[in-house]
Amino acid sequence: KRASEQSMAADAAIMAEFGQAMAAMYGNSGQEQRRTADRWLQHFSTTPEAWGVCGAIVGNPGTDPASPALMFALKTLHDKICCDFDDLDAAARLSLREALSGHLLTWGLRPGVAFPVVRRLALCAGALAVQMQWNEVFSYATALIGQAPPGQEVQVSRLVVELLAALPDQCNDRFLGVGDEKRRAFQQLLNGFIPQVLQFLAMLGEQAPLMANSDAAPALLRCFADWVRYCPMDPAVLAGHPLLVRSLEELRATGADEEVAEARVDLVIEVLRKYDARSENLPLVQMVVPRVMALESSYRTVVSSQDEDGVRRLARVFTEMAEAYTELLLAPQEMNQVEVVRLVLLCTSSTDLDTAGITLRFWYYLVKGWSELRRWNEAIRDWEQDAETKRGLQQRFGDSVVELCRQCVRLSTYPDDYDSSDKDEVSKFSSWRRQVGDSVGDCCAFLGGFEHVLGLTLQMAGSAHGPLSQSGEWRPLEAALVSALGALDFKDDFKDGRQARSVGDLHGVPAPMAPPLLGLLLGLPNACAAV
């Protein structure tokens, strides 16, 4: 049965019971009382009466913006708009839209209101816009700017971009219970707004007070990223958008607000993921590549200043660009692609494992793309391995992949502060080694077989033998041996048709390599005992 506009009013008795449940849930109650209150609140949120109670809480000027009751009411309203919208008749829906419009300004301009409150209100309005096919929502949102009281223009602008960001987000959120036809219709409506949205965002990005605000600036960048993620844009127009260009250039800045810096990186990464190296995206590629490549000096600066967050942000940008443009990296034409790969390798060489780990997925995509290169053979009228291009790429990137193998050995080394009695740390490092081991396999594939990697890691093991005998330092040697033995896991995947080796092999090690490996293992009782 649909609720009428009148039935949305909060019943006093239910409001009192709701207040008691919230007090038990978040007060100094016993465990059993909290469980009882939790069950009541979960059931209550599914009832038609929740519309009125939650609406009354959000609409009450006396509601504490930091109270659990407000966030519960907002979440419940959002959930019910998404899943229980059929509870409301036409009049109640219009009443709800009018009420939410007022709540946005009321809470958005209220001092001390936390970001989650404004964000949840925007999500409520966004979900409602999709449900009601609110065609005038863009005009409504941008008109709010003109309603800003003097001195509160930045706060209203932040509110508007939160609302604009919620529109494509909610339209594409599968939690929102609308049919595909209605969802597609609203997406088409959004697509029609793209030119106006881009112009509006560019205009806001030119406002110095807004861009200097630690809340409004990241909200604007996040809004832009949401529209990039969900709405198709002309790559040439995007390449010339001042907010994107400025975001790339300001990645060089040090000492920037952390949230703003993260939002810049997220925007750039969203663009890279959405627009790869296909020919129609060439204007965007031509704008992005030189600006990202120019960030190498900034990367070295944040490394030297030990700014771990800054290092990881730039490592994400370098790696995402390389992944997005892997097709260009594997093109036979020389375009100085090795410099892009070298930039990722610089991050793989980081002493910070989190930074190095960001890059490992790229090496997989690079080797996978290389292994799948095909060319059309007209004589047999079928696709075949493009052996010539693959050999050329091995020459182009061979030194980088050899260095990657060396870095994998380094990354497999036990850290100085490793605690073998800490089960979580042991599990975490074992998982990390498996990730690095996969990259060792990528090296095996690209270099033409596991023998190349096995030989390299055995050389590194030999070099590490001296420190062991001199100081008892066993970790570099152990890491090299682990990587050497790990390379053997890939011998069946990459052997080129030759028969299995002699029974003299040490667990599958080729006969010429068995003696040095066996000698290392037999000569290291202290190291083996320590491991």
Backbone torsions as a table, in degrees:
resi	resn	phi	psi	omega
1	LYS	NA	131.3	-179.0
2	ARG	-77.1	143.7	178.6
3	ALA	-83.2	139.6	175.4
4	SER	-84.0	171.8	177.9
5	GLU	-60.7	-38.5	-178.7
6	GLN	-67.5	-36.1	-176.4
7	SER	-72.3	-8.6	176.2
8	MET	-78.6	-11.9	178.4
9	ALA	-66.0	144.2	-176.2
10	ALA	-75.2	129.4	175.0
11	ASP	-77.5	133.1	-174.8
12	ALA	-61.2	-39.1	-178.4
13	ALA	-66.8	-42.3	179.9
14	ILE	-67.4	-38.4	177.4
15	MET	-59.9	-41.1	180.0
16	ALA	-65.3	-42.6	179.6
17	GLU	-66.3	-37.4	176.7
18	PHE	-61.9	-44.3	179.4
19	GLY	-61.4	-39.2	178.6
20	GLN	-66.0	-40.2	180.0
21	ALA	-66.1	-41.1	179.0
22	MET	-65.9	-39.4	178.6
23	ALA	-63.6	-39.9	178.6
24	ALA	-69.4	-35.5	-176.4
25	MET	-71.0	-40.8	-172.7
26	TYR	-113.9	3.9	178.4
27	GLY	-96.0	-158.3	-177.9
28	ASN	-94.0	49.5	-178.4
29	SER	-90.1	165.0	176.4
30	GLY	-75.3	168.3	-176.4
31	GLN	-61.3	-41.3	-178.9
32	GLU	-66.9	-38.3	177.6
33	GLN	-64.3	-40.1	178.9
34	ARG	-65.5	-39.2	177.7
35	ARG	-63.4	-42.0	178.9
36	THR	-63.4	-44.4	179.1
37	ALA	-63.3	-39.4	179.8
38	ASP	-63.1	-43.5	177.7
39	ARG	-61.8	-41.5	-179.4
40	TRP	-64.7	-43.9	-178.3
41	LEU	-65.9	-39.8	178.4
42	GLN	-62.6	-43.2	178.3
43	HIS	-67.2	-43.7	-177.6
44	PHE	-58.2	-39.6	-176.1
45	SER	-63.8	-16.4	-179.7
46	THR	-94.0	-5.7	-174.4
47	THR	-90.0	155.7	175.7
48	PRO	-61.8	-28.9	-179.2
49	GLU	-64.0	-22.3	-178.6
50	ALA	-63.4	-29.0	177.8
51	TRP	-56.4	-50.7	-175.4
52	GLY	-70.0	-43.0	-178.5
53	VAL	-63.8	-48.6	-177.8
54	CYS	-66.7	-38.8	176.7
55	GLY	-62.1	-38.1	179.8
56	ALA	-67.5	-39.2	179.9
57	ILE	-65.4	-46.4	-179.3
58	VAL	-66.2	-34.2	-177.3
59	GLY	-85.7	-2.9	-178.5
60	ASN	-85.6	116.1	179.7
61	PRO	-60.8	-21.5	-179.2
62	GLY	-84.7	-4.2	179.4
63	THR	-65.7	129.9	178.6
64	ASP	-68.8	123.2	-178.5
65	PRO	-63.7	-18.2	179.5
66	ALA	-98.2	4.9	-174.7
67	SER	-78.8	144.9	174.8
68	PRO	-60.0	-29.6	-178.7
69	ALA	-62.0	-38.2	-179.6
70	LEU	-66.0	-47.1	-179.3
71	MET	-66.6	-36.3	176.3
72	PHE	-62.6	-44.7	-178.4
73	ALA	-63.4	-42.6	-179.4
74	LEU	-66.6	-43.4	179.1
75	LYS	-64.4	-41.7	179.8
76	THR	-64.7	-43.0	176.6
77	LEU	-58.8	-44.7	179.8
78	HIS	-62.7	-45.6	179.3
79	ASP	-60.4	-40.5	-176.9
80	LYS	-73.4	-35.5	174.6
81	ILE	-62.3	-37.8	-178.9
82	CYS	-73.6	-40.5	-168.1
83	CYS	-115.5	-23.1	-174.7
84	ASP	-121.7	29.3	-173.9
85	PHE	-65.2	-25.8	178.8
86	ASP	-68.6	-10.0	174.3
87	ASP	-62.1	-27.7	-170.1
88	LEU	-97.5	139.0	172.5
89	ASP	-84.3	179.4	-174.1
90	ALA	-60.1	-42.7	-178.6
91	ALA	-65.6	-40.6	-179.7
92	ALA	-66.0	-34.5	179.2
93	ARG	-66.8	-43.7	177.9
94	LEU	-64.0	-39.4	178.7
95	SER	-63.2	-41.4	178.9
96	LEU	-63.7	-43.4	179.9
97	ARG	-62.0	-42.3	179.1
98	GLU	-64.7	-40.5	-179.7
99	ALA	-65.7	-44.8	-180.0
100	LEU	-63.3	-37.1	177.5
101	SER	-59.2	-40.8	177.8
102	GLY	-71.2	-39.0	-179.9
103	HIS	-62.6	-36.5	-179.0
104	LEU	-57.6	-48.0	179.9
105	LEU	-71.1	-40.8	-177.3
106	THR	-60.2	-51.7	-178.1
107	TRP	-77.6	-33.2	-179.3
108	GLY	-65.0	-27.6	-178.6
109	LEU	-101.5	-3.6	-177.4
110	ARG	-76.8	128.0	-179.0
111	PRO	-61.7	142.5	174.5
112	GLY	80.1	7.1	-179.8
113	VAL	-79.9	127.7	-176.8
114	ALA	-72.8	157.0	-179.7
115	PHE	-55.5	-43.0	-177.9
116	PRO	-57.3	-31.8	179.8
117	VAL	-66.4	-49.7	-179.8
118	VAL	-63.9	-42.3	-179.2
119	ARG	-62.3	-43.4	-178.3
120	ARG	-67.8	-37.6	175.1
121	LEU	-61.8	-42.2	178.4
122	ALA	-63.1	-39.6	178.2
123	LEU	-64.7	-38.7	176.1
124	CYS	-59.8	-47.1	-179.5
125	ALA	-66.2	-38.4	178.4
126	GLY	-64.6	-44.8	178.3
127	ALA	-63.4	-40.0	178.7
128	LEU	-64.5	-37.9	179.1
129	ALA	-61.7	-40.3	178.4
130	VAL	-68.4	-45.7	-178.4
131	GLN	-60.4	-39.7	-174.5
132	MET	-96.7	1.1	-176.8
133	GLN	50.4	55.7	-175.1
134	TRP	-76.6	90.8	-173.4
135	ASN	-68.8	-23.7	-176.7
136	GLU	-94.7	14.4	-172.0
137	VAL	-64.4	-36.6	-179.5
138	PHE	-66.5	-43.5	178.2
139	SER	-62.7	-40.8	178.3
140	TYR	-61.1	-46.2	-175.5
141	ALA	-63.4	-49.1	-176.7
142	THR	-69.9	-26.8	178.4
143	ALA	-68.6	-19.7	178.8
144	LEU	-62.2	-27.9	179.9
145	ILE	-57.4	-40.7	-179.0
146	GLY	-71.3	-14.3	179.9
147	GLN	-93.3	3.7	-176.6
148	ALA	-69.3	127.6	174.1
149	PRO	-62.8	153.2	179.2
150	PRO	-53.8	132.3	179.4
151	GLY	87.7	-5.1	-178.3
152	GLN	-119.3	23.0	-179.2
153	GLU	-62.3	-39.3	-178.9
154	VAL	-65.6	-43.1	179.8
155	GLN	-62.7	-41.0	179.3
156	VAL	-68.1	-38.7	177.5
157	SER	-60.8	-41.0	177.3
158	ARG	-61.7	-42.7	178.4
159	LEU	-60.1	-43.1	-178.0
160	VAL	-64.7	-44.4	-178.1
161	VAL	-69.4	-30.0	174.5
162	GLU	-64.6	-41.1	178.4
163	LEU	-66.4	-44.5	179.0
164	LEU	-62.6	-38.1	178.7
165	ALA	-65.6	-33.1	-177.3
166	ALA	-70.5	-22.6	-175.2
167	LEU	-65.8	-57.6	177.5
168	PRO	-68.4	-30.7	179.0
169	ASP	-61.3	-48.8	-177.6
170	GLN	-73.4	-33.6	178.6
171	CYS	-61.9	-31.5	-177.3
172	ASN	-102.8	6.7	179.0
173	ASP	-87.1	117.5	-176.9
174	ARG	-71.0	-10.5	174.7
175	PHE	-70.3	-24.7	179.8
176	LEU	-72.9	120.1	-174.4
177	GLY	-83.9	75.1	173.9
178	VAL	-126.4	155.6	178.0
179	GLY	-71.9	160.7	-178.3
180	ASP	-61.3	-35.5	-178.5
181	GLU	-64.7	-44.4	178.6
182	LYS	-66.9	-38.0	179.1
183	ARG	-63.7	-45.5	179.2
184	ARG	-62.8	-39.3	-179.2
185	ALA	-63.2	-41.3	-180.0
186	PHE	-71.5	-34.1	177.0
187	GLN	-63.6	-39.9	176.3
188	GLN	-63.5	-37.2	176.2
189	LEU	-61.6	-44.9	178.7
190	LEU	-62.3	-43.0	-179.9
191	ASN	-59.4	-33.9	178.0
192	GLY	-70.1	-22.1	179.5
193	PHE	-85.1	-8.3	-171.1
194	ILE	-52.5	-49.3	-179.4
195	PRO	-58.9	-42.4	-179.9
196	GLN	-67.1	-39.1	180.0
197	VAL	-64.2	-45.9	-179.9
198	LEU	-61.1	-41.5	179.0
199	GLN	-65.7	-41.6	-179.3
200	PHE	-64.8	-43.8	179.5
201	LEU	-65.3	-39.0	177.6
202	ALA	-63.1	-39.9	179.3
203	MET	-63.3	-45.1	178.6
204	LEU	-64.7	-35.9	-179.7
205	GLY	-65.8	-17.8	178.4
206	GLU	-86.1	-5.8	-176.9
207	GLN	-89.5	109.5	-175.8
208	ALA	-57.5	-44.6	180.0
209	PRO	-59.8	-38.0	179.7
210	LEU	-67.5	-46.0	-176.6
211	MET	-70.7	-16.6	176.9
212	ALA	-90.0	-6.0	-177.6
213	ASN	-88.6	126.1	-174.3
214	SER	-70.3	-13.4	175.2
215	ASP	-98.0	-44.6	-174.3
216	ALA	-73.2	-40.0	-176.7
217	ALA	-62.1	-50.6	177.6
218	PRO	-65.1	-31.3	177.4
219	ALA	-63.4	-40.8	178.1
220	LEU	-63.0	-44.5	-179.6
221	LEU	-66.6	-38.7	177.6
222	ARG	-65.5	-38.4	177.9
223	CYS	-61.2	-46.3	178.3
224	PHE	-58.3	-44.7	-179.2
225	ALA	-62.1	-39.2	178.9
226	ASP	-64.2	-41.0	178.2
227	TRP	-68.9	-36.1	175.3
228	VAL	-63.1	-41.6	-176.3
229	ARG	-64.8	-39.7	-168.7
230	TYR	-109.2	-12.6	-174.1
231	CYS	-124.0	126.9	-177.4
232	PRO	-69.7	130.7	-177.3
233	MET	-124.4	156.0	175.8
234	ASP	-70.6	118.6	-178.0
235	PRO	-56.4	-36.4	179.5
236	ALA	-65.7	-40.0	177.9
237	VAL	-66.7	-42.6	179.4
238	LEU	-62.7	-39.5	-179.4
239	ALA	-62.3	-27.8	-179.7
240	GLY	-98.2	4.9	-177.4
241	HIS	-72.6	124.8	-173.7
242	PRO	-62.0	-30.1	-178.3
243	LEU	-70.4	-36.1	177.2
244	LEU	-72.1	-46.2	179.7
245	VAL	-59.2	-44.4	-179.8
246	ARG	-66.2	-37.3	179.2
247	SER	-62.1	-41.7	177.6
248	LEU	-63.9	-44.5	-176.6
249	GLU	-70.6	-31.7	-178.4
250	GLU	-83.0	-2.0	171.5
251	LEU	-64.8	-17.8	178.6
252	ARG	-75.4	-18.8	-174.2
253	ALA	-69.0	140.2	174.5
254	THR	-108.9	152.7	179.3
255	GLY	76.2	14.6	179.9
256	ALA	-74.3	159.2	174.8
257	ASP	-55.8	131.8	-173.3
258	GLU	-59.8	-44.0	-177.3
259	GLU	-67.8	-38.3	176.7
260	VAL	-65.4	-44.0	179.9
261	ALA	-61.4	-42.5	178.4
262	GLU	-64.0	-40.5	-179.7
263	ALA	-65.2	-37.8	176.1
264	ARG	-60.5	-48.1	-179.5
265	VAL	-62.3	-43.1	179.9
266	ASP	-61.7	-38.5	177.5
267	LEU	-64.2	-48.2	-179.6
268	VAL	-60.7	-42.7	-178.8
269	ILE	-66.6	-37.9	177.8
270	GLU	-61.3	-42.0	177.5
271	VAL	-63.2	-43.7	-179.2
272	LEU	-63.3	-39.7	-178.2
273	ARG	-71.9	-31.4	-176.0
274	LYS	-84.6	-30.1	-174.0
275	TYR	-125.3	100.3	-176.4
276	ASP	-86.3	-153.6	-171.9
277	ALA	-92.4	16.4	177.6
278	ARG	-63.6	155.4	-171.5
279	SER	-59.0	-34.3	-178.7
280	GLU	-68.9	-15.6	179.0
281	ASN	-98.4	9.5	-173.8
282	LEU	-56.3	-42.3	179.0
283	PRO	-58.0	-35.8	179.4
284	LEU	-72.0	-42.4	178.0
285	VAL	-58.9	-44.6	-178.5
286	GLN	-65.6	-27.6	177.0
287	MET	-80.3	-39.0	-172.3
288	VAL	-76.0	-47.4	-169.3
289	VAL	-57.1	-53.7	-177.8
290	PRO	-62.5	-32.5	-179.9
291	ARG	-71.3	-38.0	177.6
292	VAL	-71.0	-41.5	179.7
293	MET	-62.2	-30.7	180.0
294	ALA	-71.6	-6.0	-177.7
295	LEU	-85.9	-0.7	-177.9
296	GLU	-59.4	-44.0	-179.9
297	SER	-63.8	-36.3	177.0
298	SER	-65.0	-37.7	177.9
299	TYR	-61.5	-46.2	-179.7
300	ARG	-64.0	-33.7	178.6
301	THR	-65.3	-46.8	-178.8
302	VAL	-70.5	-27.9	174.6
303	VAL	-65.0	-47.0	-178.2
304	SER	-66.8	-29.1	178.6
305	SER	-87.7	1.7	177.8
306	GLN	59.1	37.5	176.0
307	ASP	-90.3	89.4	-173.6
308	GLU	-61.8	-41.4	-180.0
309	ASP	-63.9	-42.3	178.3
310	GLY	-63.8	-39.9	177.8
311	VAL	-61.5	-45.3	-177.1
312	ARG	-68.3	-36.1	178.3
313	ARG	-61.3	-48.2	-179.2
314	LEU	-68.3	-35.0	176.8
315	ALA	-62.0	-38.0	176.7
316	ARG	-62.4	-44.2	-179.1
317	VAL	-64.3	-47.5	-179.6
318	PHE	-59.0	-45.8	-175.6
319	THR	-69.3	-43.1	-179.9
320	GLU	-64.1	-38.6	177.8
321	MET	-64.0	-43.8	-180.0
322	ALA	-63.4	-40.2	178.1
323	GLU	-65.5	-44.6	-177.6
324	ALA	-64.5	-31.8	-174.8
325	TYR	-108.5	26.2	179.4
326	THR	-57.5	-35.7	178.8
327	GLU	-59.6	-39.9	177.3
328	LEU	-70.3	-37.5	179.2
329	LEU	-61.5	-33.0	-177.3
330	LEU	-93.3	3.9	177.4
331	ALA	-69.5	140.5	-178.9
332	PRO	-67.1	-25.8	179.1
333	GLN	-66.7	138.5	179.8
334	GLU	-78.3	117.6	178.5
335	MET	-132.7	28.6	-178.9
336	ASN	61.2	35.3	-177.8
337	GLN	-62.3	-27.3	-176.7
338	VAL	-61.3	-25.6	179.8
339	GLU	-69.8	-34.5	176.2
340	VAL	-66.0	-44.6	179.2
341	VAL	-64.3	-39.4	179.1
342	ARG	-62.7	-34.6	179.0
343	LEU	-65.7	-41.0	176.3
344	VAL	-66.4	-40.9	179.4
345	LEU	-61.1	-33.6	176.1
346	LEU	-59.0	-38.8	178.6
347	CYS	-74.6	-36.5	176.0
348	THR	-60.9	-29.3	-178.8
349	SER	-80.1	1.8	-177.4
350	SER	-63.6	146.7	174.8
351	THR	-76.8	-12.8	177.0
352	ASP	-88.1	116.2	-175.2
353	LEU	-63.3	-33.9	178.9
354	ASP	-63.4	-40.7	177.7
355	THR	-65.4	-47.7	179.3
356	ALA	-60.4	-39.3	-178.6
357	GLY	-64.3	-28.8	178.3
358	ILE	-57.7	-31.7	-171.6
359	THR	-87.5	-16.3	-169.2
360	LEU	-63.0	-33.3	-179.8
361	ARG	-64.4	-34.7	178.9
362	PHE	-59.6	-45.0	-177.5
363	TRP	-61.5	-35.2	175.8
364	TYR	-62.8	-47.1	-178.5
365	TYR	-65.5	-37.5	179.1
366	LEU	-62.8	-48.3	-178.5
367	VAL	-69.4	-38.4	178.2
368	LYS	-62.5	-46.5	178.0
369	GLY	-61.9	-40.7	178.2
370	TRP	-63.0	-43.9	-177.1
371	SER	-67.0	-23.1	-176.4
372	GLU	-97.3	7.6	-179.7
373	LEU	-63.6	129.8	-179.8
374	ARG	-131.6	158.2	172.1
375	ARG	-137.3	154.4	-178.3
376	TRP	-83.7	125.8	177.3
377	ASN	-102.8	108.0	-176.3
378	GLU	-66.9	-30.4	-177.3
379	ALA	-63.2	-40.6	180.0
380	ILE	-103.6	-1.4	179.9
381	ARG	49.6	55.5	179.3
382	ASP	-160.0	165.1	176.9
383	TRP	-83.8	145.4	178.0
384	GLU	-142.4	166.3	177.8
385	GLN	-57.6	133.8	177.5
386	ASP	-88.9	76.4	-172.9
387	ALA	-62.4	-37.2	-177.2
388	GLU	-65.0	-47.2	178.6
389	THR	-64.4	-39.2	-179.6
390	LYS	-63.9	-40.0	177.7
391	ARG	-64.8	-40.4	178.6
392	GLY	-62.5	-38.1	179.2
393	LEU	-72.0	-31.0	174.6
394	GLN	-63.1	-38.4	176.7
395	GLN	-68.8	-39.5	-177.5
396	ARG	-66.0	-45.5	-173.2
397	PHE	-108.1	3.1	-174.5
398	GLY	-56.6	-47.0	-179.3
399	ASP	-62.3	-38.2	179.5
400	SER	-65.2	-40.0	-179.0
401	VAL	-71.6	-35.7	174.5
402	VAL	-61.1	-43.0	177.6
403	GLU	-66.2	-35.3	175.4
404	LEU	-58.9	-42.0	179.0
405	CYS	-61.0	-42.5	177.9
406	ARG	-61.8	-41.2	-180.0
407	GLN	-66.6	-33.7	178.1
408	CYS	-62.9	-39.0	176.2
409	VAL	-62.9	-45.0	179.0
410	ARG	-61.5	-42.9	-178.1
411	LEU	-69.1	-18.3	178.9
412	SER	-86.7	-4.3	-176.7
413	THR	-75.3	134.9	177.5
414	TYR	-57.9	134.7	178.6
415	PRO	-69.5	160.2	-177.7
416	ASP	-59.6	-36.1	-174.5
417	ASP	-99.2	21.8	-178.4
418	TYR	-62.8	132.1	-178.9
419	ASP	-117.3	102.7	-176.3
420	SER	-70.2	-11.6	178.0
421	SER	-87.7	-9.0	179.9
422	ASP	-92.1	107.6	-174.9
423	LYS	-62.0	-38.8	179.4
424	ASP	-64.1	-41.7	179.8
425	GLU	-67.0	-39.7	178.0
426	VAL	-62.0	-45.3	-180.0
427	SER	-64.4	-42.4	-179.1
428	LYS	-63.7	-43.1	-178.4
429	PHE	-71.8	-33.6	176.1
430	SER	-63.3	-42.3	176.9
431	SER	-63.2	-41.4	178.4
432	TRP	-61.0	-43.9	179.9
433	ARG	-62.5	-35.0	177.9
434	ARG	-65.3	-39.5	177.1
435	GLN	-61.6	-46.5	179.7
436	VAL	-64.8	-37.3	177.7
437	GLY	-60.8	-34.9	175.7
438	ASP	-63.3	-36.8	177.8
439	SER	-69.2	-32.2	172.9
440	VAL	-60.6	-39.9	176.0
441	GLY	-63.2	-37.9	175.7
442	ASP	-60.8	-39.9	177.5
443	CYS	-63.3	-42.8	178.4
444	CYS	-57.2	-45.2	-177.5
445	ALA	-64.2	-47.0	-173.3
446	PHE	-71.6	-36.3	-176.2
447	LEU	-83.2	1.7	171.1
448	GLY	97.7	7.2	178.3
449	GLY	152.1	159.7	-176.1
450	PHE	-70.0	-20.1	-177.2
451	GLU	-60.7	-37.5	-178.6
452	HIS	-63.1	-46.1	-179.1
453	VAL	-70.3	-38.3	179.1
454	LEU	-62.1	-44.2	178.7
455	GLY	-62.8	-42.3	-179.4
456	LEU	-64.4	-45.3	-178.5
457	THR	-68.3	-32.7	176.4
458	LEU	-68.6	-35.5	174.3
459	GLN	-61.5	-43.1	179.4
460	MET	-66.0	-35.4	176.8
461	ALA	-64.5	-41.0	177.9
462	GLY	-62.3	-41.1	179.2
463	SER	-66.0	-30.4	-178.5
464	ALA	-82.7	-6.7	-177.8
465	HIS	-69.4	-33.5	-179.6
466	GLY	-61.4	-52.0	178.4
467	PRO	-57.0	-32.2	178.9
468	LEU	-64.6	-48.5	-177.2
469	SER	-69.2	-27.5	-176.7
470	GLN	-85.3	-41.8	-172.7
471	SER	-126.6	-5.8	-177.1
472	GLY	82.0	6.7	179.0
473	GLU	-73.3	107.6	-172.3
474	TRP	-102.0	-15.1	-170.0
475	ARG	-64.6	-45.2	178.5
476	PRO	-60.9	-38.5	179.3
477	LEU	-67.7	-43.2	178.9
478	GLU	-60.9	-41.0	179.7
479	ALA	-63.9	-40.0	179.1
480	ALA	-65.9	-40.4	179.6
481	LEU	-68.5	-39.5	176.9
482	VAL	-61.2	-42.3	178.5
483	SER	-67.1	-37.3	178.1
484	ALA	-63.8	-47.3	178.5
485	LEU	-67.5	-33.0	177.5
486	GLY	-64.2	-34.5	178.4
487	ALA	-61.3	-29.9	-179.7
488	LEU	-66.4	-23.4	178.3
489	ASP	-63.0	-19.9	-175.2
490	PHE	-104.6	7.0	-175.0
491	LYS	-65.3	-35.8	-180.0
492	ASP	-74.0	-25.2	-178.8
493	ASP	-75.5	-28.4	-168.9
494	PHE	-121.8	1.1	179.0
495	LYS	-68.0	148.9	-170.5
496	ASP	-100.6	47.5	172.9
497	GLY	90.4	-3.2	-179.9
498	ARG	-73.6	157.0	-179.2
499	GLN	-72.8	161.7	177.6
500	ALA	-59.6	148.8	-174.4
501	ARG	-79.8	175.6	-170.5
502	SER	-66.6	164.0	-179.8
503	VAL	-69.8	-7.8	176.2
504	GLY	-76.2	-5.5	180.0
505	ASP	-64.5	146.4	175.4
506	LEU	-93.7	96.9	-177.2
507	HIS	54.8	39.3	177.0
508	GLY	91.4	1.6	177.7
509	VAL	-71.1	133.3	177.1
510	PRO	-54.6	142.1	-173.9
511	ALA	-50.5	-44.0	-179.0
512	PRO	-64.2	-23.8	-176.8
513	MET	-96.1	-12.4	-177.5
514	ALA	-64.2	-45.1	-178.2
515	PRO	-58.3	-48.4	-179.4
516	PRO	-64.9	-37.6	179.3
517	LEU	-68.1	-42.7	179.1
518	LEU	-63.7	-39.9	179.0
519	GLY	-63.0	-40.7	178.8
520	LEU	-63.1	-46.2	-177.0
521	LEU	-65.1	-43.6	-178.3
522	LEU	-70.2	-26.2	-176.9
523	GLY	-89.7	6.8	-174.2
524	LEU	-124.1	54.4	-178.9
525	PRO	-61.8	-38.2	-179.3
526	ASN	-65.6	-42.1	-179.2
527	ALA	-65.4	-44.8	-178.5
528	CYS	-63.3	-37.2	178.8
529	ALA	-66.8	-38.4	179.8
530	ALA	-66.0	-39.6	179.2
531	VAL	-68.8	NA	NA
